[in-house]
Protein backbone atom coordinates (compact mmCIF):
# COMPACT_ATOMS: atom_id res chain seq x y z
CA UNK A 1 0.00 0.00 0.00
CA UNK A 2 1.47 3.43 -0.89
CA UNK A 3 2.27 5.71 2.03
CA UNK A 4 -0.22 8.36 3.08
CA UNK A 5 1.67 11.50 2.09
CA UNK A 6 1.02 14.72 3.95
CA UNK A 7 3.73 16.71 2.13
CA UNK A 8 3.17 17.91 -1.43
CA UNK A 9 6.78 18.64 -2.41
CA UNK A 10 7.15 15.48 -4.48
CA UNK A 11 4.15 16.56 -6.57
CA UNK A 12 5.59 20.06 -6.84
CA UNK A 13 8.91 18.62 -7.99
CA UNK A 14 7.23 16.52 -10.69
CA UNK A 15 5.08 19.42 -11.87
CA UNK A 16 8.03 21.82 -12.06
CA UNK A 17 10.30 19.22 -13.69
CA UNK A 18 7.76 18.47 -16.43
CA UNK A 19 7.04 22.16 -16.97
CA UNK A 20 10.74 23.02 -17.43
CA UNK A 21 11.79 19.87 -19.30
CA UNK A 22 11.26 21.37 -22.81
CA UNK A 23 13.43 24.35 -21.88
CA UNK A 24 16.16 22.10 -20.48
CA UNK A 25 16.13 19.85 -23.55
CA UNK A 26 16.31 22.91 -25.83
CA UNK A 27 19.19 24.37 -23.80
CA UNK A 28 21.07 21.06 -23.90
CA UNK A 29 20.69 20.83 -27.70
CA UNK A 30 21.50 24.50 -28.31
CA UNK A 31 24.74 24.35 -26.32
CA UNK A 32 25.78 21.02 -27.85
CA UNK A 33 25.48 22.44 -31.37
CA UNK A 34 26.82 25.90 -30.43
CA UNK A 35 23.60 27.71 -31.20
CA UNK A 36 24.69 30.94 -29.56
CA UNK A 37 21.55 32.91 -30.41
CA UNK A 38 19.33 30.14 -29.11
CA UNK A 39 21.37 29.86 -25.89
CA UNK A 40 21.11 33.63 -25.37
CA UNK A 41 17.34 33.50 -25.86
CA UNK A 42 16.95 30.54 -23.49
CA UNK A 43 19.13 32.25 -20.87
CA UNK A 44 17.06 35.41 -21.07
CA UNK A 45 13.83 33.43 -20.79
CA UNK A 46 15.14 31.53 -17.74
CA UNK A 47 16.18 34.73 -15.98
CA UNK A 48 12.70 36.19 -16.45
CA UNK A 49 10.46 33.16 -16.05
CA UNK A 50 12.30 30.41 -14.14
CA UNK A 51 14.56 32.12 -11.59
CA UNK A 52 11.92 34.55 -10.35
CA UNK A 53 11.29 36.52 -7.15
CA UNK A 54 14.98 36.94 -6.34
CA UNK A 55 16.07 39.43 -3.73
CA UNK A 56 19.81 39.49 -3.19
CA UNK A 57 22.27 41.23 -0.91
CA UNK A 58 24.63 43.54 -2.75
CA UNK A 59 28.40 43.20 -2.25
CA UNK A 60 31.12 45.62 -3.27
CA UNK A 61 33.92 44.95 -5.74
CA UNK A 62 36.51 44.09 -3.08
CA UNK A 63 34.22 41.50 -1.50
CA UNK A 64 33.49 39.97 -4.88
CA UNK A 65 37.18 39.75 -5.74
CA UNK A 66 37.93 38.12 -2.39
CA UNK A 67 35.29 35.47 -3.03
CA UNK A 68 36.51 34.82 -6.57
CA UNK A 69 40.08 34.36 -5.35
CA UNK A 70 38.91 31.87 -2.74
CA UNK A 71 36.67 29.92 -5.13
CA UNK A 72 38.69 30.08 -8.35
CA UNK A 73 40.20 26.59 -8.00
CA UNK A 74 36.96 24.87 -6.94
CA UNK A 75 35.82 22.41 -9.61
CA UNK A 76 33.68 20.20 -7.38
CA UNK A 77 31.25 21.10 -4.62
CA UNK A 78 29.62 19.49 -1.59
CA UNK A 79 26.49 20.79 0.10
CA UNK A 80 25.73 19.91 3.71
CA UNK A 81 24.81 21.68 6.95
CA UNK A 82 25.89 22.27 10.51
CA UNK A 83 23.71 19.56 12.05
CA UNK A 84 22.00 16.31 11.08
CA UNK A 85 19.84 13.87 12.97
CA UNK A 86 21.75 10.79 14.15
CA UNK A 87 20.41 7.51 15.48
CA UNK A 88 20.57 8.64 19.11
CA UNK A 89 21.36 12.35 19.01
CA UNK A 90 21.94 15.20 16.62
CA UNK A 91 25.37 15.32 14.96
CA UNK A 92 27.52 18.43 14.64
CA UNK A 93 28.65 17.78 11.06
CA UNK A 94 31.08 20.69 10.80
CA UNK A 95 32.71 19.94 14.14
CA UNK A 96 33.21 16.30 13.14
CA UNK A 97 34.76 17.32 9.83
CA UNK A 98 37.06 19.77 11.55
CA UNK A 99 38.07 17.25 14.27
CA UNK A 100 38.78 14.43 11.80
CA UNK A 101 40.36 16.78 9.27
CA UNK A 102 38.34 15.31 6.41
CA UNK A 103 34.98 14.71 4.79
CA UNK A 104 34.18 11.02 5.20
CA UNK A 105 32.18 8.60 3.03
CA UNK A 106 28.74 7.39 4.09
CA UNK A 107 26.52 4.56 2.84
CA UNK A 108 25.13 5.30 -0.60
CA UNK A 109 22.20 3.06 -1.49
CA UNK A 110 21.45 5.05 -4.66
CA UNK A 111 24.65 3.69 -6.18
CA UNK A 112 22.82 0.43 -6.78
CA UNK A 113 21.37 1.96 -9.97
CA UNK A 114 24.88 2.59 -11.25
CA UNK A 115 26.47 -0.80 -10.80
CA UNK A 116 24.20 -3.09 -8.84
CA UNK A 117 25.64 -2.56 -5.36
CA UNK A 118 25.62 -0.03 -2.57
CA UNK A 119 28.87 1.65 -1.58
CA UNK A 120 30.46 4.01 0.90
CA UNK A 121 30.96 7.35 -0.83
CA UNK A 122 30.84 11.13 -0.67
CA UNK A 123 28.36 12.74 -3.03
CA UNK A 124 29.71 15.73 -4.94
CA UNK A 125 28.52 17.90 -7.80
CA UNK A 126 30.22 19.93 -10.52
CA UNK A 127 27.73 22.75 -9.97
CA UNK A 128 27.81 25.13 -7.04
CA UNK A 129 24.11 25.95 -7.43
CA UNK A 130 23.16 22.29 -6.89
CA UNK A 131 25.46 22.00 -3.86
CA UNK A 132 23.74 25.11 -2.52
CA UNK A 133 20.35 23.41 -2.83
CA UNK A 134 21.58 20.42 -0.81
CA UNK A 135 23.01 22.86 1.73
CA UNK A 136 19.76 24.82 2.01
CA UNK A 137 17.98 21.64 3.11
CA UNK A 138 19.81 22.17 6.40
CA UNK A 139 18.40 25.68 6.71
CA UNK A 140 14.97 26.93 5.74
CA UNK A 141 14.85 25.25 2.33
CA UNK A 142 13.03 27.56 -0.10
CA UNK A 143 12.63 30.02 2.77
CA UNK A 144 16.33 30.86 2.78
CA UNK A 145 16.77 34.53 2.05
CA UNK A 146 19.02 36.17 -0.56
CA UNK A 147 19.04 33.22 -2.95
CA UNK A 148 19.24 33.28 -6.72
CA UNK A 149 16.34 30.89 -7.18
CA UNK A 150 14.87 28.49 -4.63
CA UNK A 151 16.20 25.00 -3.90
CA UNK A 152 13.15 23.19 -5.31
CA UNK A 153 13.28 25.33 -8.46
CA UNK A 154 16.88 24.42 -9.24
CA UNK A 155 16.72 20.70 -8.40
CA UNK A 156 13.49 20.20 -10.35
CA UNK A 157 15.05 21.84 -13.40
CA UNK A 158 18.38 20.03 -13.09
CA UNK A 159 17.09 16.55 -12.26
CA UNK A 160 14.05 16.71 -14.53
CA UNK A 161 16.17 15.74 -17.54
CA UNK A 162 17.97 13.13 -15.44
CA UNK A 163 14.71 11.39 -14.57
CA UNK A 164 13.48 11.63 -18.14
CA UNK A 165 16.57 9.71 -19.21
CA UNK A 166 16.41 7.29 -16.26
CA UNK A 167 12.77 6.36 -16.88
CA UNK A 168 13.36 6.27 -20.64
CA UNK A 169 16.62 4.80 -21.93
CA UNK A 170 17.60 3.32 -18.58
CA UNK A 171 14.24 1.87 -17.53
CA UNK A 172 15.48 -1.79 -17.62
CA UNK A 173 18.20 -0.94 -15.06
CA UNK A 174 15.69 0.91 -12.91
CA UNK A 175 13.35 -2.08 -12.89
CA UNK A 176 16.14 -4.50 -12.13
CA UNK A 177 17.27 -2.79 -8.96
CA UNK A 178 14.21 -0.84 -7.81
CA UNK A 179 12.89 -3.39 -5.30
CA UNK A 180 16.26 -3.75 -3.57
CA UNK A 181 16.79 0.02 -3.54
CA UNK A 182 13.34 0.61 -2.10
CA UNK A 183 13.89 -1.87 0.73
CA UNK A 184 17.18 -0.18 1.63
CA UNK A 185 15.90 3.39 1.56
CA UNK A 186 12.35 3.26 2.95
CA UNK A 187 10.98 2.66 6.44
CA UNK A 188 7.94 0.67 7.56
CA UNK A 189 5.69 3.64 6.78
CA UNK A 190 6.89 3.73 3.18
CA UNK A 191 8.81 6.97 3.77
CA UNK A 192 12.16 7.54 2.11
CA UNK A 193 14.58 7.88 5.02
CA UNK A 194 17.19 9.99 3.18
CA UNK A 195 15.60 13.33 4.06
CA UNK A 196 14.93 12.44 7.70
CA UNK A 197 18.53 13.33 8.50
CA UNK A 198 17.47 16.99 8.33
CA UNK A 199 13.72 16.86 8.98
CA UNK A 200 11.84 14.02 10.64
CA UNK A 201 8.65 14.98 8.78
CA UNK A 202 10.29 14.29 5.43
CA UNK A 203 8.53 11.48 3.58
CA UNK A 204 10.22 11.71 0.19
CA UNK A 205 13.55 12.96 -1.12
CA UNK A 206 12.08 16.19 -2.44
CA UNK A 207 10.37 17.05 0.85
CA UNK A 208 13.74 18.08 2.25
CA UNK A 209 14.13 20.79 -0.39
CA UNK A 210 10.74 22.19 0.56
CA UNK A 211 10.63 21.68 4.32
CA UNK A 212 14.16 22.62 5.28
CA UNK A 213 15.52 21.41 8.62
CA UNK A 214 13.68 20.96 11.92
CA UNK A 215 16.94 21.04 13.94
CA UNK A 216 17.20 24.25 16.01
CA UNK A 217 20.19 26.37 15.03
CA UNK A 218 20.92 24.43 11.85
CA UNK A 219 22.27 26.24 8.80
CA UNK A 220 23.57 25.46 5.29
CA UNK A 221 27.25 24.89 4.46
CA UNK A 222 28.92 24.61 1.03
CA UNK A 223 32.42 23.20 0.51
CA UNK A 224 34.39 24.18 -2.58
CA UNK A 225 36.82 21.39 -3.50
CA UNK A 226 39.93 21.04 -5.66
CA UNK A 227 42.34 18.30 -6.79
CA UNK A 228 39.85 15.48 -6.24
CA UNK A 229 41.12 12.33 -7.91
CA UNK A 230 39.90 8.74 -8.25
CA UNK A 231 36.22 9.53 -8.65
CA UNK A 232 33.93 6.52 -9.05
CA UNK A 233 33.10 5.46 -12.60
CA UNK A 234 29.32 5.75 -12.65
CA UNK A 235 26.89 4.63 -15.33
CA UNK A 236 26.32 7.16 -18.13
CA UNK A 237 23.04 8.59 -16.87
CA UNK A 238 24.52 9.16 -13.40
CA UNK A 239 27.96 10.44 -14.41
CA UNK A 240 26.39 13.31 -16.32
CA UNK A 241 24.74 14.58 -13.12
CA UNK A 242 26.57 13.18 -10.10
CA UNK A 243 30.10 12.67 -8.81
CA UNK A 244 31.05 10.07 -6.21
CA UNK A 245 34.30 9.64 -4.25
CA UNK A 246 35.01 6.54 -2.16
CA UNK A 247 37.93 7.87 -0.12
CA UNK A 248 38.01 10.60 2.51
CA UNK A 249 38.54 14.15 1.30
CA UNK A 250 41.20 16.02 3.27
CA UNK A 251 40.63 19.61 4.33
CA UNK A 252 43.71 20.42 2.24
CA UNK A 253 41.41 19.85 -0.77
CA UNK A 254 38.92 22.47 0.44
CA UNK A 255 39.24 25.78 -1.40
CA UNK A 256 36.79 27.61 0.84
CA UNK A 257 33.67 27.17 2.93
CA UNK A 258 30.42 29.08 2.41
CA UNK A 259 27.93 29.68 5.22
CA UNK A 260 25.23 32.30 5.84
CA UNK A 261 26.76 35.72 6.39
CA UNK A 262 25.50 35.75 9.98
CA UNK A 263 27.53 32.57 10.69
CA UNK A 264 30.85 33.52 9.05
CA UNK A 265 32.53 34.70 12.27
CA UNK A 266 31.29 31.68 14.19
CA UNK A 267 32.78 29.27 11.65
CA UNK A 268 36.01 31.26 11.43
CA UNK A 269 36.40 30.95 15.22
CA UNK A 270 35.75 27.20 15.08
CA UNK A 271 38.40 26.71 12.42
CA UNK A 272 40.88 28.99 14.23
CA UNK A 273 40.62 26.88 17.39
CA UNK A 274 41.99 24.02 15.33
CA UNK A 275 44.58 26.15 13.51
CA UNK A 276 42.74 25.62 10.25
CA UNK A 277 43.13 28.35 7.64
CA UNK A 278 40.33 27.89 5.15
CA UNK A 279 38.61 30.99 3.75
CA UNK A 280 35.02 31.34 4.95
CA UNK A 281 32.70 33.30 2.63
CA UNK A 282 29.00 34.23 2.81
CA UNK A 283 26.64 32.08 0.77
CA UNK A 284 24.82 35.32 -0.06
CA UNK A 285 27.98 36.59 -1.76
CA UNK A 286 28.21 33.43 -3.86
CA UNK A 287 24.57 33.92 -4.84
CA UNK A 288 25.13 37.53 -5.84
CA UNK A 289 28.02 36.54 -8.11
CA UNK A 290 25.98 33.63 -9.53
CA UNK A 291 23.19 36.04 -10.45
CA UNK A 292 25.58 37.87 -12.78
CA UNK A 293 26.39 34.74 -14.78
CA UNK A 294 24.30 33.30 -17.63
CA UNK A 295 21.80 30.61 -16.65
CA UNK A 296 23.53 28.07 -18.91
CA UNK A 297 26.90 28.70 -17.22
CA UNK A 298 25.44 27.92 -13.80
CA UNK A 299 24.31 24.55 -15.19
CA UNK A 300 27.74 23.74 -16.64
CA UNK A 301 26.75 24.32 -20.27
CA UNK A 302 29.85 26.34 -21.20
C-alpha positions, 0 to 999 in steps of 0.5 A: 500500500502506498504511504499516506503522504502529507507533504506535497513537495514530491508533486511540486517537484514533478510538476516543475520538472515536467514544466521546465523539461522542454526548456532544459532539452532545448538548452542542452541541444543548443549548447551542444550544437553551439547555437549561440543565439538560441542559448542567449534567448533561453538564458534570457527566458530563464532569468525572467520566467524560471529564476523569479522573485529573487532578492539578493544582498549587494556586495562591493567589488573588493568583497566579490574579488575576495570570493573569486580568489577563494573559489577560483580553484573549486571544480567540485562542490559538496552541500551539507549543513551544521547539524544532522539527525543521528540515530541517538542524538543530533550530529555536529557535522562541521565539528566532526569534519574539523576534528577528523580533518576530512569529509568522510564517506557514508553509505550510498544506497542510490549507487545500486542503480549505477552498478548493482551494489551499494557503496560508501561514498561522498556525493559531490557535484560539478555545480555550485548551485546544486550543492547550494540546494543540498546545503539549504535543506539544512536551513529553511529550504526555499525560505532561505533569504538572498538566494538566486532561485529556490532550492526546489526550483533548481533541483526540479530543473536540473534533475528533470532531464535526469529522470526523463533519461532514467525512466526512458533509456535506462528503464530496464536498469531501474526495474532490475534494482528498484525493489532492492533500492526501495527496501534499503531506503524506505521505512515501515511507513513507506517513507524515504529515510534519506531526508529524515537526517534533516527533517523528521517529517520528510517522507520523500527525497524532495520534501527536504528541499521544501521543508528545510531542517527541523533542527534548532540552530541548523544552517547550510554549508557549502564546501568548494573542493579542488584536486579530487582524484579517483572519482567513481566510474558511474553509469552514463546517466549518473555520471552526467549529473553526479560525482562520487568519491570513495575515499576521505577528502582532506581539508587540504582539498577544500578551497573555501567554505560558504555559510550564511553571512550571519555565521561567518565569524562563528565558523572562522572561530571554530576553524581557528581553534583548530589552527585551520586556515580555510577561507570562509565566505558568505553564501549570499555573496556566492549567490550575488556573483551567480546572479551575474552569470548566464543561466547556462553557465550555472548549469555547466553548459559552457 
